[in-house]
Amino acid sequence: MISELRGIIVDAGMDYLVVDTAGVGLEVKVTPRLASRYSRDDRVHIYTRLIVREDAWNLYGFGSR
């Protein structure tokens, strides 16, 4: 389980952030409100939940636990 991420934003969209964590870029699905808080090169600490399904592994991010 991936429960949290700390790193630097390398890309941000309306509903996702890509967080560089020690050279690995992880795409995290977030709400538009949370995505609007961050921009490229910002440091971030996000709590996450990994959902594994038959056709996809999705990482969802939250501002608090």
PyMOL Python script that loads the backbone (N, CA, C, O; Angstrom):
from pymol import cmd

cmd.read_pdbstr("""\
ATOM      1  N   MET A   1       0.855  -1.188   0.000  1.00  0.00           N
ATOM      2  CA  MET A   1       0.000   0.000   0.000  1.00  0.00           C
ATOM      3  C   MET A   1       0.891   1.237   0.000  1.00  0.00           C
ATOM      4  O   MET A   1       1.865   1.311   0.749  1.00  0.00           O
ATOM      5  N   ILE A   2       0.558   2.190  -0.829  1.00  0.00           N
ATOM      6  CA  ILE A   2       1.242   3.485  -0.846  1.00  0.00           C
ATOM      7  C   ILE A   2       0.360   4.433  -0.052  1.00  0.00           C
ATOM      8  O   ILE A   2      -0.715   4.812  -0.518  1.00  0.00           O
ATOM      9  N   SER A   3       0.796   4.821   1.139  1.00  0.00           N
ATOM     10  CA  SER A   3      -0.072   5.610   2.016  1.00  0.00           C
ATOM     11  C   SER A   3       0.204   7.107   1.998  1.00  0.00           C
ATOM     12  O   SER A   3      -0.648   7.894   2.411  1.00  0.00           O
ATOM     13  N   GLU A   4       1.388   7.517   1.522  1.00  0.00           N
ATOM     14  CA  GLU A   4       1.668   8.942   1.401  1.00  0.00           C
ATOM     15  C   GLU A   4       2.847   9.157   0.471  1.00  0.00           C
ATOM     16  O   GLU A   4       3.668   8.265   0.260  1.00  0.00           O
ATOM     17  N   LEU A   5       2.912  10.363  -0.082  1.00  0.00           N
ATOM     18  CA  LEU A   5       4.004  10.752  -0.970  1.00  0.00           C
ATOM     19  C   LEU A   5       4.558  12.094  -0.528  1.00  0.00           C
ATOM     20  O   LEU A   5       3.819  12.987  -0.114  1.00  0.00           O
ATOM     21  N   ARG A   6       5.869  12.217  -0.623  1.00  0.00           N
ATOM     22  CA  ARG A   6       6.544  13.500  -0.434  1.00  0.00           C
ATOM     23  C   ARG A   6       7.452  13.690  -1.635  1.00  0.00           C
ATOM     24  O   ARG A   6       8.205  12.788  -2.002  1.00  0.00           O
ATOM     25  N   GLY A   7       7.382  14.841  -2.234  1.00  0.00           N
ATOM     26  CA  GLY A   7       8.226  15.079  -3.390  1.00  0.00           C
ATOM     27  C   GLY A   7       7.952  16.418  -4.030  1.00  0.00           C
ATOM     28  O   GLY A   7       7.428  17.336  -3.400  1.00  0.00           O
ATOM     29  N   ILE A   8       8.317  16.514  -5.296  1.00  0.00           N
ATOM     30  CA  ILE A   8       8.188  17.758  -6.056  1.00  0.00           C
ATOM     31  C   ILE A   8       7.246  17.521  -7.230  1.00  0.00           C
ATOM     32  O   ILE A   8       7.334  16.501  -7.913  1.00  0.00           O
ATOM     33  N   ILE A   9       6.346  18.473  -7.456  1.00  0.00           N
ATOM     34  CA  ILE A   9       5.404  18.388  -8.566  1.00  0.00           C
ATOM     35  C   ILE A   9       6.163  18.609  -9.877  1.00  0.00           C
ATOM     36  O   ILE A   9       6.842  19.621 -10.049  1.00  0.00           O
ATOM     37  N   VAL A  10       6.040  17.653 -10.793  1.00  0.00           N
ATOM     38  CA  VAL A  10       6.662  17.812 -12.116  1.00  0.00           C
ATOM     39  C   VAL A  10       5.623  18.070 -13.199  1.00  0.00           C
ATOM     40  O   VAL A  10       5.966  18.500 -14.300  1.00  0.00           O
ATOM     41  N   ASP A  11       4.351  17.807 -12.892  1.00  0.00           N
ATOM     42  CA  ASP A  11       3.261  18.093 -13.824  1.00  0.00           C
ATOM     43  C   ASP A  11       1.974  18.176 -13.021  1.00  0.00           C
ATOM     44  O   ASP A  11       1.811  17.483 -12.017  1.00  0.00           O
ATOM     45  N   ALA A  12       1.065  19.024 -13.468  1.00  0.00           N
ATOM     46  CA  ALA A  12      -0.222  19.173 -12.787  1.00  0.00           C
ATOM     47  C   ALA A  12      -1.311  19.433 -13.810  1.00  0.00           C
ATOM     48  O   ALA A  12      -1.144  20.245 -14.720  1.00  0.00           O
ATOM     49  N   GLY A  13      -2.420  18.739 -13.655  1.00  0.00           N
ATOM     50  CA  GLY A  13      -3.578  18.953 -14.509  1.00  0.00           C
ATOM     51  C   GLY A  13      -4.767  19.321 -13.649  1.00  0.00           C
ATOM     52  O   GLY A  13      -4.619  19.593 -12.458  1.00  0.00           O
ATOM     53  N   MET A  14      -5.942  19.329 -14.245  1.00  0.00           N
ATOM     54  CA  MET A  14      -7.139  19.694 -13.475  1.00  0.00           C
ATOM     55  C   MET A  14      -7.488  18.661 -12.423  1.00  0.00           C
ATOM     56  O   MET A  14      -8.053  19.005 -11.385  1.00  0.00           O
ATOM     57  N   ASP A  15      -7.158  17.380 -12.675  1.00  0.00           N
ATOM     58  CA  ASP A  15      -7.549  16.336 -11.728  1.00  0.00           C
ATOM     59  C   ASP A  15      -6.419  15.353 -11.418  1.00  0.00           C
ATOM     60  O   ASP A  15      -6.670  14.223 -11.001  1.00  0.00           O
ATOM     61  N   TYR A  16      -5.183  15.787 -11.624  1.00  0.00           N
ATOM     62  CA  TYR A  16      -4.055  14.919 -11.292  1.00  0.00           C
ATOM     63  C   TYR A  16      -2.807  15.739 -10.997  1.00  0.00           C
ATOM     64  O   TYR A  16      -2.697  16.897 -11.400  1.00  0.00           O
ATOM     65  N   LEU A  17      -1.877  15.123 -10.291  1.00  0.00           N
ATOM     66  CA  LEU A  17      -0.545  15.666 -10.051  1.00  0.00           C
ATOM     67  C   LEU A  17       0.447  14.557 -10.349  1.00  0.00           C
ATOM     68  O   LEU A  17       0.166  13.389 -10.079  1.00  0.00           O
ATOM     69  N   VAL A  18       1.597  14.900 -10.897  1.00  0.00           N
ATOM     70  CA  VAL A  18       2.688  13.943 -11.028  1.00  0.00           C
ATOM     71  C   VAL A  18       3.744  14.384 -10.035  1.00  0.00           C
ATOM     72  O   VAL A  18       4.281  15.487 -10.125  1.00  0.00           O
ATOM     73  N   VAL A  19       4.036  13.497  -9.077  1.00  0.00           N
ATOM     74  CA  VAL A  19       4.961  13.798  -7.991  1.00  0.00           C
ATOM     75  C   VAL A  19       6.253  13.014  -8.206  1.00  0.00           C
ATOM     76  O   VAL A  19       6.233  11.788  -8.308  1.00  0.00           O
ATOM     77  N   ASP A  20       7.381  13.731  -8.275  1.00  0.00           N
ATOM     78  CA  ASP A  20       8.690  13.089  -8.382  1.00  0.00           C
ATOM     79  C   ASP A  20       9.141  12.726  -6.977  1.00  0.00           C
ATOM     80  O   ASP A  20       9.371  13.601  -6.142  1.00  0.00           O
ATOM     81  N   THR A  21       9.265  11.428  -6.724  1.00  0.00           N
ATOM     82  CA  THR A  21       9.723  10.934  -5.427  1.00  0.00           C
ATOM     83  C   THR A  21      11.012  10.154  -5.663  1.00  0.00           C
ATOM     84  O   THR A  21      10.980   8.981  -6.033  1.00  0.00           O
ATOM     85  N   ALA A  22      12.141  10.816  -5.445  1.00  0.00           N
ATOM     86  CA  ALA A  22      13.462  10.192  -5.619  1.00  0.00           C
ATOM     87  C   ALA A  22      13.656   9.655  -7.037  1.00  0.00           C
ATOM     88  O   ALA A  22      14.192   8.562  -7.215  1.00  0.00           O
ATOM     89  N   GLY A  23      13.230  10.405  -8.030  1.00  0.00           N
ATOM     90  CA  GLY A  23      13.452  10.029  -9.412  1.00  0.00           C
ATOM     91  C   GLY A  23      12.344   9.213 -10.055  1.00  0.00           C
ATOM     92  O   GLY A  23      12.435   8.879 -11.236  1.00  0.00           O
ATOM     93  N   VAL A  24      11.299   8.883  -9.301  1.00  0.00           N
ATOM     94  CA  VAL A  24      10.161   8.150  -9.841  1.00  0.00           C
ATOM     95  C   VAL A  24       8.957   9.080  -9.859  1.00  0.00           C
ATOM     96  O   VAL A  24       8.565   9.607  -8.817  1.00  0.00           O
ATOM     97  N   GLY A  25       8.369   9.286 -11.029  1.00  0.00           N
ATOM     98  CA  GLY A  25       7.202  10.166 -11.149  1.00  0.00           C
ATOM     99  C   GLY A  25       5.925   9.368 -11.002  1.00  0.00           C
ATOM    100  O   GLY A  25       5.638   8.495 -11.820  1.00  0.00           O
ATOM    101  N   LEU A  26       5.158   9.659  -9.970  1.00  0.00           N
ATOM    102  CA  LEU A  26       3.902   8.957  -9.708  1.00  0.00           C
ATOM    103  C   LEU A  26       2.721   9.877 -10.002  1.00  0.00           C
ATOM    104  O   LEU A  26       2.644  10.989  -9.480  1.00  0.00           O
ATOM    105  N   GLU A  27       1.804   9.401 -10.842  1.00  0.00           N
ATOM    106  CA  GLU A  27       0.601  10.174 -11.137  1.00  0.00           C
ATOM    107  C   GLU A  27      -0.437   9.890 -10.064  1.00  0.00           C
ATOM    108  O   GLU A  27      -0.755   8.735  -9.780  1.00  0.00           O
ATOM    109  N   VAL A  28      -0.960  10.957  -9.472  1.00  0.00           N
ATOM    110  CA  VAL A  28      -1.932  10.845  -8.393  1.00  0.00           C
ATOM    111  C   VAL A  28      -3.210  11.558  -8.820  1.00  0.00           C
ATOM    112  O   VAL A  28      -3.175  12.735  -9.179  1.00  0.00           O
ATOM    113  N   LYS A  29      -4.318  10.862  -8.782  1.00  0.00           N
ATOM    114  CA  LYS A  29      -5.607  11.480  -9.100  1.00  0.00           C
ATOM    115  C   LYS A  29      -6.070  12.269  -7.877  1.00  0.00           C
ATOM    116  O   LYS A  29      -6.090  11.746  -6.763  1.00  0.00           O
ATOM    117  N   VAL A  30      -6.441  13.529  -8.094  1.00  0.00           N
ATOM    118  CA  VAL A  30      -6.871  14.401  -7.003  1.00  0.00           C
ATOM    119  C   VAL A  30      -8.092  15.194  -7.448  1.00  0.00           C
ATOM    120  O   VAL A  30      -8.448  15.199  -8.626  1.00  0.00           O
ATOM    121  N   THR A  31      -8.722  15.858  -6.502  1.00  0.00           N
ATOM    122  CA  THR A  31      -9.843  16.728  -6.842  1.00  0.00           C
ATOM    123  C   THR A  31      -9.306  18.000  -7.505  1.00  0.00           C
ATOM    124  O   THR A  31      -8.153  18.368  -7.282  1.00  0.00           O
ATOM    125  N   PRO A  32     -10.117  18.666  -8.308  1.00  0.00           N
ATOM    126  CA  PRO A  32      -9.672  19.933  -8.909  1.00  0.00           C
ATOM    127  C   PRO A  32      -9.262  20.959  -7.846  1.00  0.00           C
ATOM    128  O   PRO A  32      -8.344  21.747  -8.068  1.00  0.00           O
ATOM    129  N   ARG A  33      -9.930  20.950  -6.715  1.00  0.00           N
ATOM    130  CA  ARG A  33      -9.590  21.893  -5.645  1.00  0.00           C
ATOM    131  C   ARG A  33      -8.172  21.645  -5.122  1.00  0.00           C
ATOM    132  O   ARG A  33      -7.401  22.586  -4.935  1.00  0.00           O
ATOM    133  N   LEU A  34      -7.834  20.368  -4.885  1.00  0.00           N
ATOM    134  CA  LEU A  34      -6.492  20.046  -4.406  1.00  0.00           C
ATOM    135  C   LEU A  34      -5.450  20.325  -5.489  1.00  0.00           C
ATOM    136  O   LEU A  34      -4.372  20.838  -5.188  1.00  0.00           O
ATOM    137  N   ALA A  35      -5.756  19.997  -6.732  1.00  0.00           N
ATOM    138  CA  ALA A  35      -4.818  20.244  -7.835  1.00  0.00           C
ATOM    139  C   ALA A  35      -4.520  21.729  -7.989  1.00  0.00           C
ATOM    140  O   ALA A  35      -3.398  22.097  -8.335  1.00  0.00           O
ATOM    141  N   SER A  36      -5.497  22.581  -7.740  1.00  0.00           N
ATOM    142  CA  SER A  36      -5.301  24.021  -7.925  1.00  0.00           C
ATOM    143  C   SER A  36      -4.373  24.625  -6.869  1.00  0.00           C
ATOM    144  O   SER A  36      -3.884  25.740  -7.052  1.00  0.00           O
ATOM    145  N   ARG A  37      -4.127  23.923  -5.786  1.00  0.00           N
ATOM    146  CA  ARG A  37      -3.215  24.414  -4.745  1.00  0.00           C
ATOM    147  C   ARG A  37      -1.750  24.360  -5.164  1.00  0.00           C
ATOM    148  O   ARG A  37      -0.913  25.072  -4.610  1.00  0.00           O
ATOM    149  N   TYR A  38      -1.445  23.514  -6.142  1.00  0.00           N
ATOM    150  CA  TYR A  38      -0.053  23.247  -6.490  1.00  0.00           C
ATOM    151  C   TYR A  38       0.256  23.596  -7.929  1.00  0.00           C
ATOM    152  O   TYR A  38      -0.620  23.602  -8.794  1.00  0.00           O
ATOM    153  N   SER A  39       1.533  23.888  -8.164  1.00  0.00           N
ATOM    154  CA  SER A  39       2.022  24.090  -9.528  1.00  0.00           C
ATOM    155  C   SER A  39       3.401  23.446  -9.640  1.00  0.00           C
ATOM    156  O   SER A  39       3.969  22.990  -8.648  1.00  0.00           O
ATOM    157  N   ARG A  40       3.916  23.418 -10.830  1.00  0.00           N
ATOM    158  CA  ARG A  40       5.210  22.769 -11.101  1.00  0.00           C
ATOM    159  C   ARG A  40       6.287  23.287 -10.145  1.00  0.00           C
ATOM    160  O   ARG A  40       6.351  24.481  -9.853  1.00  0.00           O
ATOM    161  N   ASP A  41       7.123  22.380  -9.667  1.00  0.00           N
ATOM    162  CA  ASP A  41       8.261  22.646  -8.774  1.00  0.00           C
ATOM    163  C   ASP A  41       7.871  22.892  -7.319  1.00  0.00           C
ATOM    164  O   ASP A  41       8.749  23.156  -6.498  1.00  0.00           O
ATOM    165  N   ASP A  42       6.586  22.814  -6.971  1.00  0.00           N
ATOM    166  CA  ASP A  42       6.175  22.919  -5.571  1.00  0.00           C
ATOM    167  C   ASP A  42       6.507  21.626  -4.837  1.00  0.00           C
ATOM    168  O   ASP A  42       6.409  20.538  -5.404  1.00  0.00           O
ATOM    169  N   ARG A  43       6.900  21.753  -3.570  1.00  0.00           N
ATOM    170  CA  ARG A  43       7.062  20.579  -2.711  1.00  0.00           C
ATOM    171  C   ARG A  43       5.688  20.197  -2.207  1.00  0.00           C
ATOM    172  O   ARG A  43       4.850  21.060  -1.946  1.00  0.00           O
ATOM    173  N   VAL A  44       5.456  18.885  -2.069  1.00  0.00           N
ATOM    174  CA  VAL A  44       4.132  18.418  -1.694  1.00  0.00           C
ATOM    175  C   VAL A  44       4.239  17.227  -0.746  1.00  0.00           C
ATOM    176  O   VAL A  44       5.187  16.444  -0.809  1.00  0.00           O
ATOM    177  N   HIS A  45       3.252  17.111   0.127  1.00  0.00           N
ATOM    178  CA  HIS A  45       3.071  15.936   0.982  1.00  0.00           C
ATOM    179  C   HIS A  45       1.596  15.571   0.858  1.00  0.00           C
ATOM    180  O   HIS A  45       0.721  16.308   1.312  1.00  0.00           O
ATOM    181  N   ILE A  46       1.335  14.421   0.234  1.00  0.00           N
ATOM    182  CA  ILE A  46      -0.040  13.997  -0.050  1.00  0.00           C
ATOM    183  C   ILE A  46      -0.275  12.616   0.549  1.00  0.00           C
ATOM    184  O   ILE A  46       0.566  11.725   0.434  1.00  0.00           O
ATOM    185  N   TYR A  47      -1.418  12.452   1.183  1.00  0.00           N
ATOM    186  CA  TYR A  47      -1.849  11.132   1.666  1.00  0.00           C
ATOM    187  C   TYR A  47      -2.541  10.434   0.507  1.00  0.00           C
ATOM    188  O   TYR A  47      -3.271  11.066  -0.257  1.00  0.00           O
ATOM    189  N   THR A  48      -2.316   9.138   0.374  1.00  0.00           N
ATOM    190  CA  THR A  48      -2.818   8.428  -0.803  1.00  0.00           C
ATOM    191  C   THR A  48      -3.522   7.126  -0.447  1.00  0.00           C
ATOM    192  O   THR A  48      -3.392   6.594   0.656  1.00  0.00           O
ATOM    193  N   ARG A  49      -4.264   6.643  -1.417  1.00  0.00           N
ATOM    194  CA  ARG A  49      -4.911   5.334  -1.354  1.00  0.00           C
ATOM    195  C   ARG A  49      -4.745   4.694  -2.727  1.00  0.00           C
ATOM    196  O   ARG A  49      -5.138   5.274  -3.739  1.00  0.00           O
ATOM    197  N   LEU A  50      -4.164   3.505  -2.760  1.00  0.00           N
ATOM    198  CA  LEU A  50      -3.980   2.765  -4.002  1.00  0.00           C
ATOM    199  C   LEU A  50      -5.148   1.803  -4.187  1.00  0.00           C
ATOM    200  O   LEU A  50      -5.407   0.957  -3.331  1.00  0.00           O
ATOM    201  N   ILE A  51      -5.847   1.936  -5.304  1.00  0.00           N
ATOM    202  CA  ILE A  51      -6.971   1.063  -5.636  1.00  0.00           C
ATOM    203  C   ILE A  51      -6.557   0.185  -6.816  1.00  0.00           C
ATOM    204  O   ILE A  51      -6.266   0.682  -7.904  1.00  0.00           O
ATOM    205  N   VAL A  52      -6.536  -1.119  -6.584  1.00  0.00           N
ATOM    206  CA  VAL A  52      -6.148  -2.069  -7.623  1.00  0.00           C
ATOM    207  C   VAL A  52      -7.405  -2.754  -8.138  1.00  0.00           C
ATOM    208  O   VAL A  52      -8.178  -3.337  -7.377  1.00  0.00           O
ATOM    209  N   ARG A  53      -7.587  -2.667  -9.449  1.00  0.00           N
ATOM    210  CA  ARG A  53      -8.724  -3.314 -10.105  1.00  0.00           C
ATOM    211  C   ARG A  53      -8.204  -4.214 -11.208  1.00  0.00           C
ATOM    212  O   ARG A  53      -7.010  -4.221 -11.508  1.00  0.00           O
ATOM    213  N   GLU A  54      -9.085  -4.953 -11.794  1.00  0.00           N
ATOM    214  CA  GLU A  54      -8.685  -5.872 -12.859  1.00  0.00           C
ATOM    215  C   GLU A  54      -8.016  -5.155 -14.026  1.00  0.00           C
ATOM    216  O   GLU A  54      -7.087  -5.689 -14.632  1.00  0.00           O
ATOM    217  N   ASP A  55      -8.481  -3.949 -14.343  1.00  0.00           N
ATOM    218  CA  ASP A  55      -7.975  -3.239 -15.514  1.00  0.00           C
ATOM    219  C   ASP A  55      -7.109  -2.019 -15.206  1.00  0.00           C
ATOM    220  O   ASP A  55      -6.635  -1.364 -16.135  1.00  0.00           O
ATOM    221  N   ALA A  56      -6.891  -1.695 -13.939  1.00  0.00           N
ATOM    222  CA  ALA A  56      -6.104  -0.493 -13.633  1.00  0.00           C
ATOM    223  C   ALA A  56      -5.648  -0.470 -12.180  1.00  0.00           C
ATOM    224  O   ALA A  56      -6.289  -1.040 -11.297  1.00  0.00           O
ATOM    225  N   TRP A  57      -4.524   0.204 -11.957  1.00  0.00           N
ATOM    226  CA  TRP A  57      -4.052   0.538 -10.613  1.00  0.00           C
ATOM    227  C   TRP A  57      -4.136   2.051 -10.529  1.00  0.00           C
ATOM    228  O   TRP A  57      -3.442   2.738 -11.278  1.00  0.00           O
ATOM    229  N   ASN A  58      -4.960   2.593  -9.646  1.00  0.00           N
ATOM    230  CA  ASN A  58      -5.133   4.043  -9.521  1.00  0.00           C
ATOM    231  C   ASN A  58      -4.700   4.504  -8.142  1.00  0.00           C
ATOM    232  O   ASN A  58      -5.054   3.906  -7.126  1.00  0.00           O
ATOM    233  N   LEU A  59      -3.922   5.586  -8.130  1.00  0.00           N
ATOM    234  CA  LEU A  59      -3.460   6.185  -6.892  1.00  0.00           C
ATOM    235  C   LEU A  59      -4.231   7.482  -6.698  1.00  0.00           C
ATOM    236  O   LEU A  59      -4.141   8.391  -7.524  1.00  0.00           O
ATOM    237  N   TYR A  60      -4.990   7.570  -5.606  1.00  0.00           N
ATOM    238  CA  TYR A  60      -5.794   8.751  -5.300  1.00  0.00           C
ATOM    239  C   TYR A  60      -5.128   9.528  -4.169  1.00  0.00           C
ATOM    240  O   TYR A  60      -4.635   8.943  -3.205  1.00  0.00           O
ATOM    241  N   GLY A  61      -5.120  10.856  -4.299  1.00  0.00           N
ATOM    242  CA  GLY A  61      -4.451  11.692  -3.314  1.00  0.00           C
ATOM    243  C   GLY A  61      -5.414  12.573  -2.553  1.00  0.00           C
ATOM    244  O   GLY A  61      -6.447  12.996  -3.072  1.00  0.00           O
ATOM    245  N   PHE A  62      -5.045  12.847  -1.283  1.00  0.00           N
ATOM    246  CA  PHE A  62      -5.864  13.650  -0.370  1.00  0.00           C
ATOM    247  C   PHE A  62      -4.979  14.604   0.417  1.00  0.00           C
ATOM    248  O   PHE A  62      -3.819  14.296   0.691  1.00  0.00           O
ATOM    249  N   GLY A  63      -5.513  15.745   0.774  1.00  0.00           N
ATOM    250  CA  GLY A  63      -4.770  16.736   1.541  1.00  0.00           C
ATOM    251  C   GLY A  63      -4.627  16.399   3.008  1.00  0.00           C
ATOM    252  O   GLY A  63      -3.745  16.936   3.678  1.00  0.00           O
ATOM    253  N   SER A  64      -5.468  15.527   3.521  1.00  0.00           N
ATOM    254  CA  SER A  64      -5.398  15.096   4.921  1.00  0.00           C
ATOM    255  C   SER A  64      -5.804  13.629   5.009  1.00  0.00           C
ATOM    256  O   SER A  64      -6.358  13.063   4.066  1.00  0.00           O
ATOM    257  N   ARG A  65      -5.521  13.036   6.143  1.00  0.00           N
ATOM    258  CA  ARG A  65      -5.856  11.620   6.303  1.00  0.00           C
ATOM    259  C   ARG A  65      -7.343  11.425   6.292  1.00  0.00           C
ATOM    260  O   ARG A  65      -7.819  10.296   6.415  1.00  0.00           O
TER     261      ARG A  65
END
""", "prot")
cmd.dss("prot")
cmd.show_as("cartoon", "prot")
cmd.util.cbc("prot")
cmd.orient("prot")
